[in-house]
Amino acid sequence: MATKTKTRFQGKEVEALNLNFEVNKEGWNEYTTDDGSVVKVKLVVTKILRVEDQYSQDGDPIYMIQSGNVVTAIVPEELKKKVN
């Protein structure tokens, strides 16, 4: 069940709904660099808020998220530092 909270939006404190959510899909973005490494990044959402009484120019409600990034790399052996 959504709970009411306050957040900052466009420089002022506003009412918002802290929405419960279910993850449908969280995919990885992959980037190949000039040195042959593949960097993989995934955004992981931890909170979704719907700002009350605020709408886009198209009339859609405004949503805000809190998130973190997960980053990993697949690196060619010749780039790795030898560790003991």
C-alpha angles and dihedrals in degrees: 000000000000118000128207119246140158125247140167115262124170092346099310138086112256139175117258140172117241099218126208111227144184122221110241098175136350111185133182125247111216127203127185113211130208090257092059097256122135113218115199122198130184127185112218116197115216101173137019121198128185110207111227120235093004122112138174122247087266092055096254118141116253117249126193126193138198113211147160132216125235112203130186135162137211103211129190112250093242090063095052121100114236110245127192 
